[in-house]
Every structure is written in structure tokens, then in C-alpha cells.
């Protein structure tokens, strides 16, 4: 009995193979690069350099938008 495989079957097998390779390399590299960092203090989030709060930015944008001109264009 001969099994006929279509292109979809080959593509599915290739996708599974790629997923396994990515999973294994991710596991290997995360364990070898930072083995001692698992029990250390939590990482410090990076600063974005933005010193203005988002609410101030939103108020500025809303204040600068001319809503009357927008309503006339939609008519």
C-alpha cells in the first residue's frame, strides 16, 4: 500500500519541524546565556525618555483638534 502525500502534508510537516527547531534553540540559548538570573532580583524596566504623562498628551491633542471643521467635512 502506497501512501500519497499532497503538498499540504509536506508543508505541515515542514512547519512542525521548524517549530520544534525554534523551540529547542530557544530553550538551549536561554539556559546557557542567563543561568544565574533566574534567582536574582527582577529586571528593571527600561526608561522611555518620555517625561510627560499620557493624559497630558491626550489633553493637548484634543485641545488642538478643531472639531467644527471635521463636522463640516463629513456633510
OpenMM code with the backbone's topology and positions (N, CA, C; nanometers):
from openmm import Vec3, app, unit

residues = "UNK UNK UNK UNK UNK UNK UNK UNK UNK UNK UNK UNK UNK UNK UNK UNK UNK UNK UNK UNK UNK UNK UNK UNK UNK UNK UNK UNK UNK UNK UNK UNK UNK UNK UNK UNK UNK UNK UNK UNK UNK UNK UNK UNK UNK UNK UNK UNK UNK UNK UNK UNK UNK UNK UNK UNK UNK UNK UNK UNK UNK UNK UNK UNK UNK UNK UNK UNK UNK UNK UNK UNK UNK UNK UNK".split()
positions = [
    Vec3(0.0840, -0.1176, 0.0000),
    Vec3(0.0000, 0.0000, 0.0000),
    Vec3(0.0890, 0.1245, 0.0000),
    Vec3(0.0685, 0.2100, -0.0970),
    Vec3(0.1490, 0.3303, -0.1116),
    Vec3(0.0665, 0.4499, -0.0649),
    Vec3(0.1273, 0.5306, 0.0212),
    Vec3(0.0590, 0.6498, 0.0730),
    Vec3(0.0940, 0.7683, -0.0160),
    Vec3(-0.0082, 0.8380, -0.0607),
    Vec3(0.0144, 0.9567, -0.1432),
    Vec3(0.0026, 1.0793, -0.0538),
    Vec3(0.1086, 1.1573, -0.0484),
    Vec3(0.1093, 1.2787, 0.0312),
    Vec3(0.0966, 1.3993, -0.0607),
    Vec3(0.0149, 1.4930, -0.0195),
    Vec3(-0.0033, 1.6132, -0.1003),
    Vec3(0.0952, 1.7213, -0.0550),
    Vec3(0.0919, 1.8327, -0.1233),
    Vec3(0.1783, 1.9453, -0.0871),
    Vec3(0.1421, 1.9993, 0.0504),
    Vec3(0.0153, 1.9923, 0.0867),
    Vec3(-0.0270, 2.0388, 0.2195),
    Vec3(0.0352, 1.9553, 0.3298),
    Vec3(0.0470, 1.8255, 0.3074),
    Vec3(0.1077, 1.7366, 0.4068),
    Vec3(0.2558, 1.7684, 0.4254),
    Vec3(0.3251, 1.7901, 0.3146),
    Vec3(0.4663, 1.8256, 0.3232),
    Vec3(0.4847, 1.9614, 0.3916),
    Vec3(0.3994, 2.0555, 0.3601),
    Vec3(0.4089, 2.1882, 0.4200),
    Vec3(0.3805, 2.1827, 0.5697),
    Vec3(0.2841, 2.1023, 0.6110),
    Vec3(0.2533, 2.0852, 0.7523),
    Vec3(0.3710, 2.0223, 0.8260),
    Vec3(0.4309, 1.9211, 0.7676),
    Vec3(0.5469, 1.8565, 0.8293),
    Vec3(0.6642, 1.9533, 0.8401),
    Vec3(0.6844, 2.0346, 0.7396),
    Vec3(0.7914, 2.1342, 0.7433),
    Vec3(0.7649, 2.2385, 0.8522),
    Vec3(0.6407, 2.2814, 0.8667),
    Vec3(0.6059, 2.3778, 0.9704),
    Vec3(0.6279, 2.3223, 1.1095),
    Vec3(0.5926, 2.1957, 1.1302),
    Vec3(0.6147, 2.1322, 1.2605),
    Vec3(0.7638, 2.1201, 1.2884),
    Vec3(0.8414, 2.0848, 1.1882),
    Vec3(0.9857, 2.0737, 1.2045),
    Vec3(1.0479, 2.2088, 1.2415),
    Vec3(1.0075, 2.3140, 1.1744),
    Vec3(1.0591, 2.4474, 1.2050),
    Vec3(1.0199, 2.4886, 1.3466),
    Vec3(0.8965, 2.4600, 1.3893),
    Vec3(0.8522, 2.4946, 1.5239),
    Vec3(0.9339, 2.4210, 1.6292),
    Vec3(0.9655, 2.2959, 1.6055),
    Vec3(1.0458, 2.2190, 1.7007),
    Vec3(1.1876, 2.2746, 1.7084),
    Vec3(1.2449, 2.3110, 1.5951),
    Vec3(1.3799, 2.3677, 1.5943),
    Vec3(1.3826, 2.4999, 1.6690),
    Vec3(1.2837, 2.5853, 1.6470),
    Vec3(1.2780, 2.7139, 1.7171),
    Vec3(1.2621, 2.6918, 1.8668),
    Vec3(1.1775, 2.5980, 1.9065),
    Vec3(1.1562, 2.5695, 2.0481),
    Vec3(1.2842, 2.5197, 2.1142),
    Vec3(1.3535, 2.4290, 2.0496),
    Vec3(1.4760, 2.3754, 2.1083),
    Vec3(1.5863, 2.4795, 2.1177),
    Vec3(1.6041, 2.5608, 2.0153),
    Vec3(1.7083, 2.6629, 2.0222),
    Vec3(1.6745, 2.7695, 2.1257),
    Vec3(1.5470, 2.8008, 2.1428),
    Vec3(1.5086, 2.8973, 2.2457),
    Vec3(1.5387, 2.8425, 2.3837),
    Vec3(1.5080, 2.7165, 2.4072),
    Vec3(1.5363, 2.6566, 2.5375),
    Vec3(1.6861, 2.6506, 2.5645),
    Vec3(1.7648, 2.6124, 2.4653),
    Vec3(1.9089, 2.5976, 2.4850),
    Vec3(1.9735, 2.7333, 2.5107),
    Vec3(1.9404, 2.8354, 2.4311),
    Vec3(2.0069, 2.9636, 2.4455),
    Vec3(1.9637, 3.0393, 2.5704),
    Vec3(1.8409, 3.0265, 2.6156),
    Vec3(1.8008, 3.0974, 2.7374),
    Vec3(1.8638, 3.0347, 2.8603),
    Vec3(1.8889, 2.9048, 2.8596),
    Vec3(1.9528, 2.8408, 2.9738),
    Vec3(2.1025, 2.8650, 2.9752),
    Vec3(2.1676, 2.8736, 2.8617),
    Vec3(2.3127, 2.8920, 2.8600),
    Vec3(2.3532, 3.0376, 2.8784),
    Vec3(2.2719, 3.1312, 2.8346),
    Vec3(2.3107, 3.2712, 2.8444),
    Vec3(2.2879, 3.3288, 2.9833),
    Vec3(2.1783, 3.2934, 3.0501),
    Vec3(2.1453, 3.3522, 3.1795),
    Vec3(2.1072, 3.2458, 3.2822),
    Vec3(2.1977, 3.1566, 3.3203),
    Vec3(2.1572, 3.0555, 3.4175),
    Vec3(2.1410, 3.1108, 3.5585),
    Vec3(2.2170, 3.2149, 3.5945),
    Vec3(2.2096, 3.2674, 3.7310),
    Vec3(2.1033, 3.3741, 3.7477),
    Vec3(2.0452, 3.4224, 3.6399),
    Vec3(1.9493, 3.5321, 3.6504),
    Vec3(1.8111, 3.4858, 3.6956),
    Vec3(1.7880, 3.3556, 3.7055),
    Vec3(1.6560, 3.3075, 3.7457),
    Vec3(1.6260, 3.3391, 3.8920),
    Vec3(1.7280, 3.3401, 3.9777),
    Vec3(1.7067, 3.3631, 4.1198),
    Vec3(1.7461, 3.5041, 4.1625),
    Vec3(1.7910, 3.5850, 4.0717),
    Vec3(1.8288, 3.7227, 4.1033),
    Vec3(1.7063, 3.8102, 4.1182),
    Vec3(1.7322, 3.9368, 4.1414),
    Vec3(1.6229, 4.0337, 4.1517),
    Vec3(1.5545, 4.0506, 4.0165),
    Vec3(1.4305, 4.0967, 4.0177),
    Vec3(1.3591, 4.1133, 3.8903),
    Vec3(1.4247, 4.2219, 3.8049),
    Vec3(1.4156, 4.2089, 3.6729),
    Vec3(1.4789, 4.3077, 3.5852),
    Vec3(1.4112, 4.4440, 3.5971),
    Vec3(1.4918, 4.5478, 3.5839),
    Vec3(1.4417, 4.6842, 3.5920),
    Vec3(1.3897, 4.7244, 3.4544),
    Vec3(1.2663, 4.7750, 3.4462),
    Vec3(1.2158, 4.8171, 3.3154),
    Vec3(1.2937, 4.9371, 3.2628),
    Vec3(1.3147, 4.9386, 3.1327),
    Vec3(1.3896, 5.0474, 3.0710),
    Vec3(1.3087, 5.1756, 3.0657),
    Vec3(1.3790, 5.2873, 3.0722),
    Vec3(1.3124, 5.4167, 3.0650),
    Vec3(1.2916, 5.4552, 2.9190),
    Vec3(1.1786, 5.5174, 2.8929),
    Vec3(1.1465, 5.5551, 2.7556),
    Vec3(1.1946, 5.6946, 2.7213),
    Vec3(1.2281, 5.7746, 2.8205),
    Vec3(1.2700, 5.9114, 2.7957),
    Vec3(1.1519, 6.0065, 2.7877),
    Vec3(1.0316, 5.9565, 2.8013),
    Vec3(0.9115, 6.0380, 2.7961),
    Vec3(0.8803, 6.0837, 2.9378),
    Vec3(0.8860, 6.2134, 2.9613),
    Vec3(0.8661, 6.2647, 3.0964),
    Vec3(0.7297, 6.3285, 3.1140),
    Vec3(0.6473, 6.3254, 3.0109),
    Vec3(0.5143, 6.3831, 3.0166),
    Vec3(0.4153, 6.2677, 3.0271),
    Vec3(0.3172, 6.2835, 3.1150),
    Vec3(0.2202, 6.1754, 3.1324),
    Vec3(0.1308, 6.1648, 3.0082),
    Vec3(0.0793, 6.0457, 2.9823),
    Vec3(-0.0071, 6.0275, 2.8650),
    Vec3(-0.1341, 6.1122, 2.8698),
    Vec3(-0.1858, 6.1387, 2.9885),
    Vec3(-0.3078, 6.2192, 2.9967),
    Vec3(-0.2818, 6.3628, 2.9510),
    Vec3(-0.1638, 6.4147, 2.9776),
    Vec3(-0.1294, 6.5499, 2.9326),
    Vec3(-0.1194, 6.5533, 2.7804),
    Vec3(-0.0636, 6.4499, 2.7229),
    Vec3(-0.0506, 6.4431, 2.5770),
    Vec3(-0.1882, 6.4350, 2.5124),
    Vec3(-0.2780, 6.3541, 2.5680),
    Vec3(-0.4122, 6.3403, 2.5123),
    Vec3(-0.4882, 6.4718, 2.5225),
    Vec3(-0.4756, 6.5407, 2.6354),
    Vec3(-0.5426, 6.6707, 2.6506),
    Vec3(-0.4909, 6.7704, 2.5480),
    Vec3(-0.3616, 6.7688, 2.5216),
    Vec3(-0.3029, 6.8589, 2.4239),
    Vec3(-0.3553, 6.8285, 2.2834),
    Vec3(-0.3644, 6.7007, 2.2487),
    Vec3(-0.4127, 6.6629, 2.1159),
    Vec3(-0.5588, 6.7012, 2.0999),
    Vec3(-0.6409, 6.6712, 2.2003),
    Vec3(-0.7831, 6.7023, 2.1925),
    Vec3(-0.8041, 6.8528, 2.1882),
    Vec3(-0.7215, 6.9272, 2.2597),
    Vec3(-0.7341, 7.0732, 2.2599),
    Vec3(-0.6965, 7.1350, 2.1267),
    Vec3(-0.6058, 7.0726, 2.0524),
    Vec3(-0.5607, 7.1274, 1.9249),
    Vec3(-0.6512, 7.0896, 1.8073),
    Vec3(-0.7346, 6.9882, 1.8224),
    Vec3(-0.8205, 6.9440, 1.7127),
    Vec3(-0.9395, 7.0382, 1.7013),
    Vec3(-0.9672, 7.0801, 1.5784),
    Vec3(-1.0804, 7.1673, 1.5518),
    Vec3(-1.1982, 7.0790, 1.5091),
    Vec3(-1.2887, 7.0497, 1.6037),
    Vec3(-1.3981, 6.9575, 1.5763),
    Vec3(-1.5024, 7.0177, 1.4830),
    Vec3(-1.5147, 7.1485, 1.4800),
    Vec3(-1.6127, 7.2103, 1.3905),
    Vec3(-1.5763, 7.1884, 1.2454),
    Vec3(-1.4483, 7.1978, 1.2133),
    Vec3(-1.4080, 7.1758, 1.0753),
    Vec3(-1.4242, 7.0292, 1.0355),
    Vec3(-1.4082, 6.9393, 1.1294),
    Vec3(-1.4272, 6.7972, 1.0999),
    Vec3(-1.5732, 6.7652, 1.0725),
    Vec3(-1.6634, 6.8294, 1.1455),
    Vec3(-1.8060, 6.8011, 1.1256),
    Vec3(-1.8554, 6.8572, 0.9928),
    Vec3(-1.7978, 6.9679, 0.9436),
    Vec3(-1.8375, 7.0225, 0.8158),
    Vec3(-1.7882, 6.9388, 0.6987),
    Vec3(-1.6752, 6.8726, 0.7142),
    Vec3(-1.6216, 6.7915, 0.6042),
    Vec3(-1.7030, 6.6642, 0.5840),
    Vec3(-1.7674, 6.6140, 0.6885),
    Vec3(-1.8425, 6.4889, 0.6778),
    Vec3(-1.9802, 6.5106, 0.6152),
    Vec3(-2.0254, 6.6307, 0.5982),
    Vec3(-2.1589, 6.6539, 0.5432),
    Vec3(-2.1609, 6.6444, 0.3951),
] * unit.nanometer
topology = app.Topology()
chain = topology.addChain("A")
for resn in residues:
    res = topology.addResidue(resn, chain)
    for name in ("N", "CA", "C"):
        topology.addAtom(name, app.Element.getBySymbol(name[0]), res)
